[in-house]
Amino acid sequence: MTESEPVLQTADLTKQFGGIDAVQELDLTVRQGEIYGFLGPNGAGKTTTIHMILSLVRPTSGQIWLFGDEVDPAASTPRERIGVLPGHGGLYDNLTAREHLEFVARIKQVDVNPEHLCERVGLASAIDQQAGGFSTGMCQRLKLAIALVGDPELLMLDEPTRGLDPNGARQMRQLIEAENEQGTTVFFSSHILGQVEQACDRVGILENGSLVAEDAISELRTQLSEPNTLQVTFETPLNGACSHVDTWDGVVSSGVDGNTVELVLEERRVTNEVLAELCTTAEPSVQSVSTGGQSLEDLFAAYTETEVEA
């Protein structure tokens, strides 16, 4: 499969504040059409990186390319092609959702349909309410709607699930995935690892301003020799019912021992789909299910607490 063209690239990107390296020689690549998870604890340099990409902060050294063209640090980025959800601030309490969208459209010099955008993010009933009365979840939805003004090719999302409860975070993730399915490339910064694991195609792990790993989550697990496994035990022997299971999408290999089948999966997030297919194919009832393999939290700890080459 041919890799898509890069939408965003950096080379040796560095930012120093008072002699302290906030970002150190950062090399990353975000490809067209993917959701890229930019991981790291608070203070790792994620927001500083985003600000450099958006020309809000000037790099100390290094290069940035957007849509194939090198960014001039002294000039503004092609913001009409980029939508930004900031980590902090960004809303005016006395403006309605509609007024926010119209204001941003004037700045970007693009047409906007506020009703349509608010419908897309689930704010249709609040379009003429002032943002000062919005809940945290509504504020994040409005920020996403603002980022979508002009139908950008690249979304830069800085902690988009910040302050949301689990249900609100799930809804935000679904909104992001829906935009990605329409062809939008997403750069998704977060320190909430579970959200990233469910949404992202590839991740970059940042520690103390340095990129310590970058790859698909399944490949990061492979580098640490920790495959994702699914073991299902049925009430009676399978009698060959699952002999072709290793040809299914997402399954690397399989083994059957009596009434137990053990699968090695490409990615942790295909577990539910494979399990559903397995239960449909095999007639006996399921007795027990167990999974193995490192969570993204485990991977993050392994790459940041041990000396592992990216």
HELIX and SHEET records of a PDB file:
HELIX    1   1 LYS A   46  ILE A   53  1                                   8    
HELIX    2   2 ARG A   79  ARG A   81  5                                   3    
HELIX    3   3 ALA A   97  LYS A  108  1                                  12    
HELIX    4   4 PRO A  114  ARG A  120  1                                   7    
HELIX    5   5 ALA A  124  ALA A  126  5                                   3    
HELIX    6   6 ALA A  131  GLY A  133  5                                   3    
HELIX    7   7 THR A  136  ALA A  147  1                                  12    
HELIX    8   8 PRO A  166  GLU A  181  1                                  16    
HELIX    9   9 LEU A  193  ALA A  199  1                                   7    
HELIX   10  10 ILE A  217  GLN A  223  1                                   7    
HELIX   11  11 VAL A  245  THR A  247  5                                   3    
HELIX   12  12 ARG A  268  VAL A  270  5                                   3    
HELIX   13  13 THR A  271  THR A  281  1                                  11    
HELIX   14  14 LEU A  296  GLU A  305  1                                  10    
SHEET    1   A 4 ILE A  20  ARG A  31  0                                        
SHEET    2   A 4 PRO A   6  PHE A  17 -1                                        
SHEET    3   A 4 SER A  61  LEU A  66 -1                                        
SHEET    4   A 4 ASP A  69  GLU A  70 -1                                        
SHEET    1   B 6 ILE A  82  LEU A  85  0                                        
SHEET    2   B 6 LEU A 154  ASP A 158  1                                        
SHEET    3   B 6 THR A 185  SER A 190  1                                        
SHEET    4   B 6 ILE A  35  LEU A  39  1                                        
SHEET    5   B 6 ARG A 202  GLU A 207  1                                        
SHEET    6   B 6 SER A 210  ASP A 215 -1                                        
SHEET    1   C 4 VAL A 251  ASP A 257  0                                        
SHEET    2   C 4 THR A 260  LEU A 265 -1                                        
SHEET    3   C 4 ASN A 228  PHE A 234 -1                                        
SHEET    4   C 4 VAL A 286  GLY A 292 -1                                        
END                                                                             
